[in-house]
């Protein structure tokens, strides 16, 4: 069964063709990074306009690379929640038009479910239930994943998402956009023990996250360091600040995830979302998991960031469960995954 998956939830126009939920025949992504770099973050209106410019080309390119036509497809899936509403509307409008024109079933997909499913596309030996940590620019949550792709949300961020904080801190430090990759690379050259940034809610005993405190702490530290000339004099380095900040965020993410795995007695932990590409998060989570006899799974980089393949993949499972949407399908800026 071949499904075309479309994702325009944020700043990447993505389309992919996937066979039977796991075999990726094509996975095309048009990035908007250069468009948003000068603003230090994503500008929603610009994102929507860029999606309009790219969507037809990206869909056609995904079909061409997969060597299929619309006649070969069995369904069209599209992210319709959550995300930037203007951006989502572009993808939903395109998917609805194509479904109508080619008389194909339409499936509206939750973006977070796509991220959770991404691991299964490359690790089909995953056991259920397992713990999934989803971390990106818009989402940070811990989920217990059950067979049949049912979920129990254990905890979410109470303010900023982890990826959002990386971008904001990078902006405070004048490092550019997107911040996650830049800070990760700088941190590898710094000492994470130089500055003891706060670890919000790390001892709360639950699975909720909060990152606004560490973000503010970094901002004040950088402002004071600049006023005192500490960075200019070489008394403190940008690399040490990046490493210390990153260590604080990763420490919280790993501690909460391991706590959830121990409590559920799960031996499998999945890591997904754009921040799953962070090198310290990967190594730290894997090391901590080994201590409790658990194994960590994460997808390749092209399935961590937003993409159409994960949307088509989870759509296959939803299709098998009988999901179909009408042409009245709409986009929604918010949309939690359904608890068990």
N, C-alpha and C positions, 0 to 999 in steps of 0.2 A: 504494500500500500504506500503510495507516494503522496506526501503532503508538502505544500508550499507554506513556509512559515515567514511571517513578516513582523518586524519589530521596529517601531519608531518611538519608543517610550521616552527617550531623552535626546541625546545629541548624535546618535549614530543611526543611519538608515541601513537596515539589514534585511536580507531575504535569503532563504535557504530552501533546498529541497532535500527531504529526508525520507528514506525508505524504511518502513516498518519500525519507526521510532528510534532507530539507532544508527543506521548506515547513512552517513552524510554524503550526498551526491554533489552538493554545492553549498557554499556558505560565504556569501558576499556581504561585505560591510563597507559603507562609505563613512569615513570619520569626518567630524566637523571641528577637530581640535584647532586647526589654524584659524578658523573663523572666530573662535571664542577666546583664543590666547590673549589678545590685546586687552580684553576686558577682565582677565583674571578669573573667569568663571563662565558658566553657561548662561547665555541670554535667551530666555524662552522664545521670544518672538523671532529671533534670528534662526533658532533651531527649527522652528516650524517652517519658515521659508526655505531653508536648505533641504528639509525633507520633501517639500513639494517639488523642488528642482530635481532631486535625485531618485525619487521613488520608482518611477516607471523604468528608468535605466537599470536600477539595481535589481528589480524583479526580472526584467528581461535577461539580464546578465546571469542571474542565478539559474534560470531555466536553460539558457544556452550551455552553461558549464555542466549542468546535470544531464545535458543532452535529452531533454524532454520538452514537450509542448503542453499547453493547457489540457489537451485531449488525454494526456497520459496521467494527469493528476486525479487524485481521489477526493481531495478536500483542500481548503485554504484556511489557514489559521493565522490569527493576528493578535498581538498584544493589545488589549483594550483597557487594561488597568494594572497597577497604578502607574503614574508617571506625569510628565508635563502634559496638561490637557490639550494644548494646541498641537503638540507633537504627536500625541496619540491619535488625534482626530485625522491626521493625514494618513496614517497607516490603516485605520479603521475604514475610512472612506475608500481607499484604494482596494482593500480586501473585499469590501461589500460590492464594489463595482465589478471586480473580477469574478466574484462568486456568482453574481447575477448574470453577467455576460456569458459565462461558460457553464452555467447551470451546475455549480459545484456546491457541496455542503460547506457551511461557514462555521468556524469555531472561534469564539473569543476566549483568549487565554490570559490568565494572571501572570504578570511578568515574574513575580517571585517564584511561582511554581516552575517556570522555565529554568530559572537558576538552580533550583533544587534538583531538577531532573537532569541537568547537564552532566553530573557525575555518572549517572546510570548509563549514559551514552558511551562511556569509555570503560566503565567498571560494572559490567552486567552481573557480577558475582556479589553485589552488595546484599547484605542481609537486612531483614526488617524485624523489628523497628530499628532505626538508627538515628543518631543525633546529627543534625545539619546546622552549621553556622553559616549564615548568609550575610556577607558584608560587602557593601558597595557604596556608591556616592549617595544613594537615596534610601538605603535600607541597612539595618543591622538587627538581626533577630536569630534566636535559637529555636529550632523546631524539632520535634520528634516526628519522624517520618514512618508511617505504617504501610504495610502492603496494600496495594490498590491505590496508592498515592493519596492517602488520607493523612491529615496532619494535626498535631497538637502544638500550638504556639506556646513555648515556655517563657519567652521573654523578648522584649524589643527595646530599642533605644527610647529614652524619655525625652530626648532633645535632638541633637545632631547625630546623623549617621557617621560611622567611622570614616568612610571615604570622603564625606563632606568636610570633616575636621582636617583631614590631610590636605585638602585643597585650600581651606581657609588659613591653615598655619603656613603653608607654602606662600600664600599671598602676603601674609604679615611679614614674612621673611624676605619678600621680594624675589622669590625663586622661580615664579612662572606657573603655568597651568598646562596639563593637570599635575596636581601636587603629589599624588601617591608615588608615582615612578621616580620623580625627582628626589623626594625625601628618602625613599628606599635606597637610592644610589648614593646619596650623600651620607646616610647613616652608616653605610658599610665602611666608611673611612673615619667615622667618629667613635667616641667612647660613650656608651649608653649609661655609664654610672656617674658621669660628671655632674649632671643636674637631676635632682630628685623631684620630677614633676608628679603631681597627684595622680592616683589611680581611683577615680570616682566609682563608688559603689562596689569595689572589689570585695569587700567584706560584708556585703548586705545580706548574704545568705539566700538570695533569690537569683533570678536569671535576667533581671532588668539591667539596662546599660544607660550610662550618661557620659557624654564626652564634652559637654560645653565647658565644664570646669577646667579640664586639662588644656583645652583650646585657649581659654582666657588666661590661664597661668603662663602659657608660652608667649602669648601676646605681651603681657606685662613684663615678662623677663626680657624679651627682645627689646622693648621700648626702653627699659632701664639700662640695658647693656649698650644700646646705641647712644643714650644720653651720657653715659659714663665713658664712652669710647672704648669699652672692653673688647669689642670685636675688632675694631680698628687696630688696637694695640696688640692683638693676638693673645689676650688673656683668656678669651673664650672663642671657640671656633663655631662657625655655622654647622660644620659636620657634627660637633658634639651636641649642639642643640637639637639637630635633626635626629640623631641617634637616641638621645634621652627622651624626646617626645615620642618617637616611634616605639621605644621600649615600654613606655607607660601604657599606650593604647593596646599594644599586643599583649601585655601582661594581663590586662583586664579581659580581653577576648578569650585568651587561653584559659585563664582561671575559671571563668564562667562555663566555658564549654566542657572542660574536664569535670567540673562539679556536676553538670547535667549528665554526662556519660556515666559517672560513678553512681549517681542516684538511680538512673534507669537500668544500670548494669549492661549497657550497650557496649558491644565490642567493635562497633564500627562508627566512625565519625567522618562526616563529609564536610568539606570546606568549599564554598562557592561564592560567586560575585566578583566584582572587579578587584576588591582588596585581597581576594584570595591569591592574587599574583604577588603579593608582598613576600619577599624572601624570608624575613624574620618570622612572620606569622606562620609560614609553612614549616620551617624548621623547628620552631618553638612548640607548635601544636603537636607535631609528630613526636618530638622528644618526650613531651608530657604524656602523650597517649601511650607510649611504650611502657611507661612506668606503671600504668594501670592495666596493661595487657590489651589495649585497644589499638586498632589500626586506623590511620587517617587516609582518606581518599580525596583527591582534588583533580579537577579537569585540566587539560592544557590551557594555555593562556587565551587562545582564540574562543574557548568556551566559558572562560571566566567573565570576560567583558560581554556587553550586550551583543546578541547575535540572533539570527532567525532560526538557526538549527535547533536550539533548545526549545523554541516555541513550537516548531514542527514536531519535535520529539515528544513533548508532553501532550501535544494535541492528538497524537496517535493513541496514547493511553486513554485520553478522554473520549475519543471517537469510539474506541472499543467498549467504553462504558455507556455509550448511547448519547453523548452530548452532541447537540446541534443547536445553532443559534439562528434566529431569524434575521432578515435584512434590516430590522429595526435596531440591531445591536448598536450600542453607543459606547463612547469612551468615558472613563471615570478617573479623576486624578488620584483617588484613594481606592483601595480595595485589598482588604486583608484576605489571606488564604483561610479557607474554612477549617475550623477545628473539628477533630473527630467527635 
